[in-house]
Amino acid sequence: MEYNYTIEGLDILIEVDDRNHEKDTYSSAVKTEAIKAIREMSGMNRKDFAKWLNIPYRTMSDWEHGLRVMPDYVLELIAYKVRMELVEKRGG
C-alpha cells in the first residue's frame, strides 16, 4: 500500500506492505523505502548519493536493499540535508 510520508519537511510517497508494518513507525521497511525515495528526489544515483553524504557505498546499498537497518536519526539527518541543500535551492 502507498503512503504519504513526511520526514524533516520532505513529503515522500512510499510503498509498504501494511500487513507487516505500521505506516507511522520507523520500521525497517519504511526506512528502506524512505531512503530510496529521498535519494531519487535528490536526482542522484546510489554511488553519487553515498559520496555526497560521505557514507560508504556498501552501507548505502545495504540500507536500500534492507540488509542493514539504518538508525532513525541518520534517516532524519539525510532527509534534512536533502531538503536544505537540494530541494530548497531548486525552489521546490
ZIGI-V208460 format. One record per pair of residues at least 12 apart in sequence whose C-alpha atoms are under 10 Angstrom apart, sorted by the first residue. I is the first residue (numbers start at 1). GAP is how many residues later the second one is. Records with the same first field share a line. If there is no record, write none. Layout:
# ZIGI-V208460
I=GAP / GAP
This chain:
# ZIGI-V208460
1=13 / 14 / 15 / 16 / 17 / 18 / 22
2=12 / 13 / 14 / 15 / 16 / 21
3=12 / 13 / 15 / 20 / 21 / 27
4=19
5=18 / 19 / 25 / 29
6=18 / 28 / 73
7=27 / 31 / 68 / 69 / 70 / 71 / 72 / 73 / 76
8=67 / 68 / 69 / 70 / 71 / 72 / 73 / 74 / 75 / 76
9=67 / 70 / 71 / 74 / 75
10=28 / 31 / 66 / 69 / 70 / 72 / 73 / 74 / 77
11=26 / 27 / 68 / 72
12=21 / 22 / 23 / 25 / 26 / 29
13=20 / 21 / 24 / 25
14=15 / 16 / 17 / 18 / 19 / 20 / 21 / 22 / 23
15=14 / 15 / 18 / 19 / 22
16=13 / 14 / 15 / 16 / 17 / 18
17=12 / 13
26=44 / 45 / 46 / 49
27=42 / 43 / 45
28=35 / 38 / 39 / 40 / 41 / 42 / 43 / 44
29=34 / 35 / 36 / 37 / 40
30=36
31=32 / 33 / 35 / 38 / 39 / 40 / 41 / 44
32=30 / 31 / 32 / 33 / 34 / 35 / 36 / 37 / 38 / 43
33=30 / 31 / 32 / 33
34=30 / 41 / 45
35=25 / 28 / 29 / 35 / 39 / 40 / 41 / 43 / 44
36=24 / 25 / 27 / 28 / 29
37=27
38=37 / 40 / 41 / 44 / 45
39=25 / 39 / 40 / 43
41=41 / 42 / 45 / 46
42=37 / 40 / 41 / 43 / 44 / 45
43=43
46=12 / 14 / 15 / 18
47=13 / 14
53=25 / 28 / 29
